Amino acid sequence: MADEPLGPAAAAETGEAAGAGEEDAPAEGLQSLARGLAVVRALAAAGEPRTLAQVAQAAGLNRAVTRRVLLTLVEVGYVLARGREFSLRPRVLELGQAYRSSLRLPALGEAAMAELVATTGQSCSMAVLDGDEIVYVQRVPGSRIIDAVIHVGTRLPAHATAMGRVLLAALDDTALEPALGPGRLAGLTERTVTDPDALRAELARVRERGYSLIEQEFERGLTTLAAPVRDAAGAVVAAVNLPLSSYTLPDGKVPEEYVDALLATAQKITDAAVATGLRS
């Protein structure tokens, strides 16, 4: 069946009453929320308008359910329906901004990060851990091309990023297991550590030296430093990084002044968190 423009009649033509054949009302409410989030994620990942069939496939839902969800999202202003295609509207940014605004660290860290960027000419980002991924919550751009594709809200695999390893290294064994997941880890380049035991050994080294150094494991030609940011209780709550071009490093080694500068930046942000009584 061809995709059809979204509208109340289109939502009703399936012949399904709201909630028909579903679970009890409370369970249906949670299920509807999950479906709505799945549709939003599908549209966000697409990056361009999608048809009903494409959204349904990406969200893992049937077309009738997807149509009802899209109708609701259109009515509340989060999705734009244009002909047979659907896309997110700017209002969806409120959802991410609400979370980011609840985080005080990005604001506390901006000045110190900007100072590091001015000193080194490189970009600097801050991220937090979410399961087995890191999420960028603050960014002060530099001049590297990668700056065009990394932005606040970007999610990357924790095991293959310097900030991710700093954050993973702060977890105890119980919390670390689900973050690593079963089996081998995904390799992004031929140098990515994919063996869980080898990664655990690397995390131990990160804890010992107080920072992480990744050389061409996330992207060829990219070497990245990362350091932990702590709250007033001493817990690691975020990480900041300093990405460098592997090809321009003297003798292929990261100068100590870069390491010292990043550690100083992380300490400044930690000091600001302690001064404000910030706790995770």
Secondary structure, DSSP 8 states (H G I E B T S, - for coil): -------HHHHHTT---TTTTS--HHHHHHHHHHHHHHHHHHHHHH-S-EEHHHHHHHHT--HHHHHHHHHHHHHTTSEEEETTEEEE-GGGHHHHHHHHHH-SHHHHHHHHHHHHHHHHSS-EEEEEEETTEEEEEEEE--SSGGGGT--TT-EEEGGGSHHHHHHHHTS-HHHHHHHH-SS----SSTT----HHHHHHHHHHHHHHTSEEEESSSSTTEEEEEEEEE-TTS-EEEEEEEEEEGGGSGGG---HHHHHHHHHHHHHHHHHHHHTT---
